[in-house]
């Protein structure tokens, strides 16, 4: 089982690609949960697909289908890609996990990559990123920049990945500003610009002067720009949408992973397994600071990013108390990966409950 991106890349590069072995380009398919916009979750995976094309050239042919709803639609699209001869199919959305597993049973010779899923099969691997590492660092920036001591958070679904992000962001804020509070609005959807905007406006009306989000569009950033507030970009750098509002971006980089996995299929070295990479592996990073962020704050955040990469700084280190007053983790301890992956609570400083 792979443990990090470096191991994946090393395995993929063990043998060189021989054009004589692959007269026809290998077909790789990608399924996207939302339209391809100028920035956001889907944009980053589209950039990853383009990186595959650039790295592997004529030895690969990539295709994508965008704006595919989780559930029956996803199953149909994934099955169609398998029938059309795609030898590896990437399905980057949590709700694609079960459809991917179902189709994989029907096509044992096709490799599938469930991105953000957690269930594997002989021909299904899973990969995710430690987004929470970037969230913690963004929280440090937000904690330094807020004037009201109130942040807003527009959240998709109450799954562990989203809870990790909210909690890490809050812990990062409170590490430099113990007075900080984070107000959460749950949407129970990934992509709906009008509802994302509405949630952001609600939070601004509740005294939040900085906002973060875990949804798929740039609507929250645009709302912050319109209201003269501050915002944390997610997935992509969004300064083109919010040049004055953006204080920092948490970006996701999929190109190296996708390229390595396609090469592994070409080389006959693909294996099922799990990858969970973060700042250390280059899958998550923070930066792209806005003009209003002082150099001292930028330097502090970047220094902490290096500490996260080295393992010196762990976002989920004790003491941690949930927002109902229960001690979750004692001082001197750190949450294990198993505990992080099963997170089902909100930490002290978060106003709100886990949506049901």
GULOZA-40038 format. One record per residue: residue number from 1; x, y, z of N, C-alpha, C in turn. Coordinates in steps of 0.1 Angstrom, whole numbers. Atoms other than C-alpha are relative to their C-alpha. Layout:
# residues N
   n   n.x   n.y   n.z  ca.x  ca.y  ca.z   c.x   c.y   c.z
 NUM     X     Y     Z     X     Y     Z     X     Y     Z
...
This chain:
# residues 356
   n   n.x   n.y   n.z  ca.x  ca.y  ca.z   c.x   c.y   c.z
   1     8   -12     0     0     0     0     9    12     0
   2    -7   -12     0    13    34    -9    -3     8    12
   3     2    -8   -11    18    58    19     1    15    -3
   4    -1   -14     3    27    90     2     3     2   -15
   5    -1    -3    14    30   107   -32    14    -3    -5
   6   -14     3     4    68   102   -34     1   -15    -4
   7     0    15     3    63    64   -33    -8    -3   -13
   8     7     2    12    37    66   -60     8     4   -12
   9    -8    -5    11    59    86   -83    12    -9    -2
  10   -12     9     1    89    64   -76    -4   -13    -7
  11     4    12     6    69    33   -85    -4     2   -14
  12     4    -2    13    55    48  -116    12     2   -10
  13   -11    -3     9    89    58  -129    10   -11     0
  14   -10    10    -1   106    25  -122     4    -6   -13
  15    -3     4    14   103    15  -158    -3    12    -9
  16     2   -11    10   105    39  -188   -12    -5    -9
  17    11     3     9    76    41  -212     6    -3   -14
  18    -5     3    14    83    24  -245   -11     1   -10
  19    10    -2    10    64    36  -275    -4   -13    -8
  20     3    13     8    67     1  -291   -10    -9     8
  21     9     8    -8    47   -14  -262   -14     6    -1
  22    13    -7    -1    19    12  -266    -2     7   -14
  23     2    -6    13    11    17  -303   -12     9     0
  24    11    -9    -1   -22    32  -293     1     7    14
  25    -1    -7   -13   -23    59  -266   -10    -6    10
  26     8     5   -10   -36    49  -233   -11    10     3
  27    11    -9    -2   -71    64  -226    -2     1    15
  28     3    -3   -14   -76    81  -192   -12     9     1
  29    13    -7    -1  -110    94  -182    -1     7    14
  30     2    -8   -13  -119   121  -156   -15     4     0
  31    14    -4    -3  -154   127  -141     0    11    10
  32     0   -12    -9  -161   161  -126   -14     3     5
  33    13    -1    -6  -189   169  -102    -6    14    -3
  34     6   -13     3  -194   205  -113     6     4   -14
  35    -6    -6    13  -188   226  -145    15     4     3
  36   -14    -5    -1  -152   236  -152    -1    15     0
  37     0   -15    -1  -150   272  -139    14     5     0
  38   -14    -6     0  -121   296  -137     8    -4    12
  39    -7     4   -12  -112   284  -103    -8   -10     8
  40     8     8    -9  -122   259   -76     4   -15    -1
  41    -3    15    -1  -123   221   -70     2    -6   -14
  42    -1     6    13  -130   210  -105    11     6    -9
  43   -11    -6     7  -106   235  -120    14    -6     3
  44   -13     6    -4   -77   220  -100     1   -14    -6
  45    -1    13     6   -85   185  -112     1     1   -15
  46    -2    -2    15   -88   198  -148    15     4    -3
  47   -14    -3     1   -53   213  -143     8   -12     1
  48    -7    13    -1   -42   179  -132    -1    -8   -12
  49     2     7    12   -56   163  -163     9     6   -11
  50    -9    -7    10   -38   189  -185    15    -3     3
  51   -14     3    -3    -6   181  -166     4   -14    -5
  52    -2    13     6   -10   145  -177     3     1   -15
  53    -2    -2    14   -13   155  -213    14     6    -3
  54   -13    -7     2    17   178  -210    12   -10     2
  55   -11     8    -4    39   152  -193     1   -13    -9
  56    -1    13     7    30   121  -214    -3     1   -15
  57     1    -2    15    22   136  -248    -8   -10    -7
  58     7     9     9    12   112  -275    -3   -14     6
  59     2    13    -6    13    82  -252   -13    -2     7
  60    12     0    -7   -19    92  -236   -11     8    -7
  61    12    -8     5   -54   104  -246    -9     2    12
  62     9    -3   -11   -74   121  -218   -13     5    -5
  63    14    -6     3  -111   129  -218    -6     3    13
  64     7    -4   -13  -134   144  -192   -15     2    -3
  65    14    -3     0  -171   147  -185    -2     9    12
  66     2   -10   -11  -181   177  -164   -15     0     5
  67    13    -3    -5  -211   186  -142    -8   -13     1
  68     7    13    -2  -220   150  -133    -4    -2    14
  69     6     2   -14  -243   145  -103     5   -13     6
  70    -3    12    -8  -233   121   -76   -12   -10     0
  71    12     9     0  -254    89   -77    -1    -7   -13
  72     3     7    12  -270    73  -107     7     6   -12
  73    -6    -6    12  -257    98  -132    15    -3     0
  74   -15     3    -1  -221    92  -120     2   -14    -4
  75    -2    14     3  -225    55  -123    -1    -2   -15
  76     2     1    14  -238    58  -159    12     6    -8
  77   -12    -7     7  -209    82  -169    12    -9     1
  78   -12     9    -2  -182    60  -153    -1   -12    -8
  79     1    12     8  -196    29  -170     2     3   -15
  80    -2    -4    15  -197    47  -204    15     1    -3
  81   -15    -2     2  -160    57  -200     7   -14     0
  82    -6    13     0  -151    21  -192    -3    -8   -13
  83     4     6    13  -170     8  -222     7     5   -12
  84    -6    -7    11  -153    33  -244    15    -3     0
  85   -14     4     0  -119    18  -236    10     7     8
  86    -9    -7    -9  -105    40  -209     6   -10    10
  87    -6    10    -8   -80    20  -190     2     5    15
  88     0    -5   -13   -79    43  -160   -10    12     1
  89    10   -10    -1  -107    65  -147     1     6    14
  90    -1    -8   -12  -104    92  -121   -14     6     4
  91    13    -5    -4  -135   101  -101     1     8    13
  92    -3    -9   -11  -127   131   -79   -12     7     7
  93    10    -5    -9  -157   135   -56    -4   -11    10
  94     4    10   -11  -167   118   -23   -12    -8    -4
  95    12     7     3  -201   109   -36     1    -9   -12
  96    -2     9    11  -186    91   -66     6   -14     5
  97    -6    12    -5  -171    64   -43    -8   -13    -3
  98     8    12     2  -199    39   -44    -3    -3   -15
  99     1     3    14  -207    43   -81    13    -6    -6
 100   -13     5     5  -170    38   -88     2   -15     3
 101    -1    14    -4  -169     6   -68    -9   -10    -8
 102    10     9     7  -200    -8   -85     5    -2   -14
 103    -4     1    14  -187    -1  -120    13    -8    -1
 104   -13     8     0  -152   -15  -111    -2   -15     0
 105     2    15     0  -167   -49  -104    -4    -5   -14
 106     4     4    14  -180   -50  -140    12     0    -9
 107   -11    -2     9  -147   -40  -155    13    -2     8
 108   -12     3    -9  -119   -58  -136    14     4    -7
 109   -12    -3     7   -93   -49  -163     2    15    -1
 110    -1   -15     0   -99   -11  -159     4     4    15
 111    -4    -5   -13   -82     8  -131    -8    13     4
 112     8   -11    -4  -102    33  -111     7     7    12
 113    -6    -8   -10   -90    61   -88   -11     8     7
 114    11    -6    -7  -116    72   -62     7    11     9
 115    -7   -11    -7  -104   107   -51    -9     5    11
 116     7    -3   -13  -115   115   -15    -9   -11     5
 117     7    12    -5  -131    81   -12     9    -7    10
 118    -8     7   -10  -119    56    14    -1   -16    -2
 119     2    15     2  -130    21     1     8    -4   -13
 120    -8     5    11  -106     2   -21    -5   -13    -5
 121     3    13     5  -109   -29   -43    13    -4    -8
 122   -12     3     8   -84   -48   -64     4     9   -12
 123    -3   -10    11   -88   -23   -93    -5    14     4
 124     5   -14    -4   -99     7   -72    10     5    11
 125    -9    -6   -10   -73    29   -54    -7    13     5
 126     5   -12    -5   -81    59   -33    11    10     3
 127   -10   -11    -2   -63    92   -29    -7    12     6
 128     6   -12    -6   -69   122    -8    12     9     4
 129   -10   -10    -5   -50   153     5    -3     4    14
 130     2    -5   -13   -45   166    39    -3    15    -1
 131     5   -13     2   -65   197    31     1     8    14
 132     1    -6   -13   -67   204    68    13     7     4
 133   -13    -7    -3   -30   214    69     0    14    -5
 134     2   -13     5   -37   242    46   -10     9     7
 135    10    -8    -8   -68   252    65     6     6    13
 136    -6    -5   -12   -48   255    97     8    13    -3
 137    -9   -11     4   -23   278    80    -8    12    -4
 138     9   -11     4   -51   299    65    -7     6    12
 139     5    -5   -13   -66   301   100     9    10     7
 140   -10    -9    -6   -34   317   112    -1    14    -6
 141     1   -12     7   -36   343    85   -13     8     4
 142    13    -6    -4   -73   349    93     0     6    14
 143    -1    -5   -14   -66   352   130     8    13     2
 144    -8   -13    -1   -40   379   124    -8    11    -7
 145     6   -10     8   -62   398    99   -14     5     5
 146    13    -3    -5   -96   398   116     0    12     9
 147     2   -11   -10  -108   430   134   -12    -2     8
 148    12     3    -8  -141   416   146     1   -12     9
 149    -2    13    -7  -127   383   159   -11   -10    -4
 150    10     9     5  -155   366   139     3    -4   -14
 151    -1     5    14  -150   344   108   -12    -8    -3
 152    11     8     6  -176   328    86     6   -12    -7
 153    -4    12     8  -174   294    70   -12    -6    -7
 154    11     6     8  -197   282    42     4   -14    -3
 155    -4    14     0  -196   244    44   -10    -8    -9
 156     8     9     8  -208   217    20    -8   -10     8
 157     6    11    -7  -216   184    36     7    -3    13
 158    -6     2   -13  -209   174    73     8   -14     0
 159    -8    12     1  -184   147    62    13     3     7
 160   -12    -3    -8  -151   142    81    10    10    -7
 161    -9   -10     7  -131   161    54    -4    14     2
 162     4   -14    -2  -152   192    58     2     4    15
 163    -2    -2   -14  -152   189    96    15     3     4
 164   -14    -2    -2  -114   186    95     4    14    -3
 165    -4   -13     4  -112   218    76    -5    11     9
 166     5   -10   -10  -135   238    99     8     0    12
 167    -7     0   -13  -117   226   130    14     5    -1
 168   -14    -4     2   -82   231   116     0    15    -2
 169     0   -14     2   -91   266   105    -2     7    13
 170     2    -6   -13  -105   274   139    12    -1     9
 171   -12     2    -8   -75   260   157    11     9    -5
 172   -10    -9     5   -52   280   134    -3    14     4
 173     4   -14    -4   -72   312   141     3     2    15
 174    -1    -2   -15   -72   307   179    14    -2     5
 175   -14     1    -5   -35   298   180     6    14     1
 176    -6   -14     0   -28   335   173   -10    10     5
 177    10    -9    -5   -61   350   184   -10    -8     8
 178     9     8    -8   -78   332   213   -14     4     1
 179    14    -5    -1  -109   354   211    -8    -4   -13
 180     7     3    13  -117   342   175   -11   -10     2
 181    11     9     1  -150   326   168    -3    -3   -15
 182     3     3    14  -161   308   136   -15    -4    -1
 183    14     3     2  -197   307   125    -2    -7   -13
 184     2    10    11  -208   279   101   -14     1    -6
 185    12     2     7  -235   278    75     1   -13    -8
 186    -1    12     7  -242   243    62   -10     1   -13
 187     8     0    12  -255   240    26    -5   -13    -5
 188     3    14     5  -256   202    20     0     0   -15
 189    -2     1    14  -244   207   -15    15     5    -3
 190   -13    -4     4  -211   212   -33     1    12    -9
 191    -1   -10    11  -219   236   -61   -14     6    -3
 192    12    -8     3  -246   262   -62     3    15     3
 193    -5   -13    -2  -232   297   -67   -10    10     7
 194     9    -9    -6  -264   315   -57    -2    -3    15
 195     1     3   -14  -267   296   -24    13     3     8
 196   -13    -3    -6  -230   299   -17     1    15     3
 197     0   -15    -1  -233   337   -22   -10     4    12
 198    10    -3   -10  -264   339     0     5    -3    14
 199    -5     4   -12  -247   320    28    11    10     5
 200   -10    -9    -3  -217   343    26    -6    14     5
 201     6   -13    -4  -239   374    28    -6    -1    14
 202     6     3   -13  -257   359    59    11     1    10
 203   -11    -1    -9  -223   355    76     5    14     2
 204    -4   -14    -1  -212   390    68    -9     8     8
 205    10    -8    -8  -244   403    83     0    -4    15
 206    -1     4   -14  -235   384   115    14     4     6
 207   -12    -6    -5  -203   404   120    13    -7    -4
 208   -12     6     5  -179   381   102     7    10   -10
 209    -7    -8     9  -152   401    85    10    -7    -9
 210    -9     9     8  -132   372    71    -8   -13    -2
 211     8    12     3  -147   341    54     8   -11    -7
 212    -5    12     6  -137   306    44   -11    -8    -6
 213    11     8     5  -156   280    25     5   -14    -5
 214    -3    13     5  -158   244    14   -11    -4   -10
 215    10     2    11  -179   245   -18     8     2   -13
 216    -7     1    13  -171   244   -55     2    12    -9
 217    -1   -12     9  -175   279   -70     8    11     7
 218    -7   -12    -5  -160   313   -65   -10    10     6
 219    10    -9    -4  -192   328   -53     3     7    14
 220    -3    -6   -13  -181   333   -17    11    11    -1
 221   -10   -10     2  -150   351   -29    -6    13    -6
 222     7   -12     6  -171   374   -51    -8     8     9
 223     8    -7   -11  -194   382   -22     9     8     9
 224   -10    -7    -9  -164   391     0     5    13    -7
 225    -5   -11     8  -151   414   -28   -11    11     0
 226    11    -9     1  -185   430   -32    -2     8    14
 227     3    -6   -13  -189   436     6    12     7     6
 228   -12    -6    -6  -154   449    12     6    -8    12
 229    -5     9   -10  -146   419    34    12    -8    -4
 230   -12     8     4  -117   394    35    -5   -15    -2
 231     4    14     3  -118   358    23    13    -8    -2
 232   -10    10     2   -97   327    21    -4    -9   -12
 233     3     8    12   -96   311   -14     3   -15     3
 234    -1    14    -2  -100   274   -15     1    -7   -14
 235    -3     8    13   -88   248   -42    10     8    -8
 236    -8    -8    10   -74   276   -64     3    14     6
 237    -2   -14    -2   -59   310   -63   -11     8    -6
 238    12    -7     6   -89   333   -68     1    15     0
 239    -2   -14     0   -74   367   -69    -6     7   -12
 240     6    -6    12   -88   372  -104   -15     3     3
 241    14    -3    -3  -123   371   -88    -1    10    12
 242     1    -8   -12  -115   388   -55    14     6     3
 243   -13    -6    -2   -83   409   -59     3     7    13
 244    -2    -8   -13   -89   430   -28    -4    -9    12
 245     5     8   -12  -107   404    -6     9   -11     3
 246    -8    11    -3   -84   375    -9    12     3     9
 247   -12    -2    -9   -59   373    20    10   -12    -2
 248    -9    12     2   -45   338    12    -8   -10    -8
 249     6    11     7   -53   307    -9     6   -13     5
 250    -4    14    -2   -52   270     0    -2    -7   -13
 251     1     6    13   -45   253   -33     4   -15     0
 252    -2    14     1   -45   217   -43     7    -3   -14
 253    -9     2    12   -20   203   -68    -1   -15    -3
 254     2    14     4   -30   170   -86     8    -5   -11
 255    -7     4    12    -8   170  -116    10   -12     2
 256   -11    10    -2    21   149  -102    -7   -13     3
 257     6    13    -4    -2   123   -87    -7    -6   -12
 258     7     5    11   -24   119  -118    10    -5   -11
 259   -10     4    10     7   117  -141     6   -13     5
 260    -6    12    -5    23    91  -119    -9   -13    -1
 261     9    11     1    -8    69  -118    -3    -5   -14
 262     1     4    14   -13    70  -156    12    -7    -4
 263   -13     7     3    24    61  -160     0   -14     6
 264     0    13    -6    19    32  -136    -8   -10    -8
 265     8     9     8    -8    18  -158     7    -4   -13
 266    -8     2    12    13    22  -189    11   -10     2
 267   -11     9    -3    42     4  -172    -4   -13     6
 268     4    13    -6    21   -24  -158     3     0    15
 269    -4     0   -15    30   -12  -122   -11     6     9
 270    11    -6    -8    -4     2  -111    -4   -10    11
 271     5     7   -12   -14   -10   -76   -12     7     6
 272    10    -6    -8   -45    -5   -56     6     4    14
 273    -5    -4   -13   -39    13   -23    -5    13     4
 274     5   -12    -5   -43    45    -4    12    10     0
 275   -10   -11    -1   -24    79    -7    -7    11     7
 276     5   -12    -7   -29   107    17    11    10     2
 277   -11    -9     0    -5   135     9    -4    14     4
 278     3   -13    -5    -3   170    22    11    10    -4
 279    -9   -11     3    20   200    24    14    -6    -3
 280   -13     6     2    51   178    26     2    -6   -14
 281     0     6    14    42   160    -7    -3    10   -11
 282     4   -10    11    32   192   -25   -14    -1    -5
 283    14     1     4    -4   182   -28    -9    12     6
 284     7   -11    -6   -15   211    -6    10    11     3
 285    -8   -11    -4     0   245    -2    -8    13     3
 286     6   -13    -2    -8   280    10     9    11    -6
 287    -8   -11     6     3   313    -5   -10     9    -7
 288     8    -9     8   -10   338   -31    -7    10     9
 289     5   -10    -9   -14   365    -5    -6    12    -7
 290     6   -12     5   -36   395   -11     9    12     4
 291    -9   -12    -2   -21   430   -11    -2     6    14
 292     2    -6   -13   -36   439    23     7    -8    11
 293    -6     9   -10   -17   411    41    15     5     3
 294   -13    -5    -3    14   425    59    11   -10    -2
 295   -11     9     3    48   410    51     2    -9    12
 296    -3     8   -12    52   399    87   -10   -12     2
 297     9    11     0    20   378    85     3   -10   -10
 298    -4     9    11    30   363    52    12    -9     4
 299   -12     8    -4    64   353    66    -4   -10    12
 300     4     9   -11    47   338    98    -7   -12    -6
 301     7    11     6    24   317    77     9    -9    -8
 302    -9     8     8    51   305    53    10    -8     9
 303    -9     7    -9    74   296    82    -8   -11     7
 304     8    11    -6    46   276    98    -3   -11   -10
 305     2    10    11    40   259    64    12   -10     0
 306   -12     8    -1    76   247    66     0    -9    12
 307     1     8   -12    70   234   101   -10   -11    -2
 308     9    10     3    40   215    89     6   -11    -9
 309    -7    10     9    60   199    61    10    -9     7
 310   -10     8    -7    87   188    85    -6    -8    11
 311     7     8   -11    62   174   110     2     7    13
 312    -2    -7   -13    73   199   137   -13     6     5
 313    13    -6    -3    38   215   136   -11    -9    -4
 314    12     8     3     7   193   138   -12     8     3
 315    12    -8    -2   -26   211   133    -9    -6    11
 316     8     6   -10   -44   186   155     8    -5    12
 317    -7     3   -12   -23   187   186    -7     5    13
 318     7    -4   -12   -37   188   222     6    11     7
 319    14     5    -4   -53   200   242   -10     5   -11
 320    11    -3     8   -84   200   220   -13    -3     7
 321    13     2    -6  -119   205   234   -11     3   -11
 322    11    -3    10  -151   203   213    -9    12     5
 323     7   -12    -4  -176   231   213   -12    -2     9
 324    10     3   -11  -198   214   239     8    -2    13
 325    -7     1   -12  -170   214   264     7   -13     3
 326    -6    13    -3  -158   178   261    15     0    -5
 327   -15     1     4  -120   172   261     1   -12   -10
 328    -2    10    11  -112   154   228    14    -5     1
 329   -14     4     1   -74   153   231     7     7    11
 330    -8    -6   -11   -51   159   261    12     7    -5
 331   -13    -7     4   -21   182   260    11   -10    -2
 332   -11     8     3    10   167   246    -2   -12    -9
 333     3    11     9    -8   143   223    -4     6   -14
 334     5    -4    13   -18   145   186    -9   -10    -5
 335    10     9     5   -47   130   168     7    -9   -10
 336    -5    10    10   -39    98   148    -7     2   -13
 337     7    -1    13   -48    95   111   -14    -6     2
 338    13     6    -1   -76    72   121   -10     9     7
 339     8   -10    -7   -90    98   145    -4    11    -9
 340     3   -11     9   -87   125   119   -10    -4   -10
 341     9     5    10  -104   104    93   -15    -2     5
 342    13     3    -6  -133    97   116    -6    12     7
 343     4   -12    -8  -138   133   129   -15     2    -2
 344    14    -2     0  -174   139   138    -5    11    10
 345     3   -10    -9  -174   170   160     6    13    -4
 346    -5   -13     3  -167   207   160     8     5    13
 347    -9    -4   -11  -139   222   182    -5    13     7
 348     4   -13    -7  -143   250   208     4    12    -9
 349    -2   -12     9  -146   283   190    -9     0   -12
 350     9     1    11  -170   270   164   -14     2     5
 351    14    -2    -4  -205   283   167    -9    -8   -10
 352     8     8     9  -229   257   153     1   -15     4
 353     1    14    -2  -236   220   152     3    -8   -13
 354    -2     9    12  -227   191   129   -14    -2    -6
 355    12     2     7  -255   191   104    -4   -14    -2
 356     5    13     1  -276   160   103    -5    -3   -14
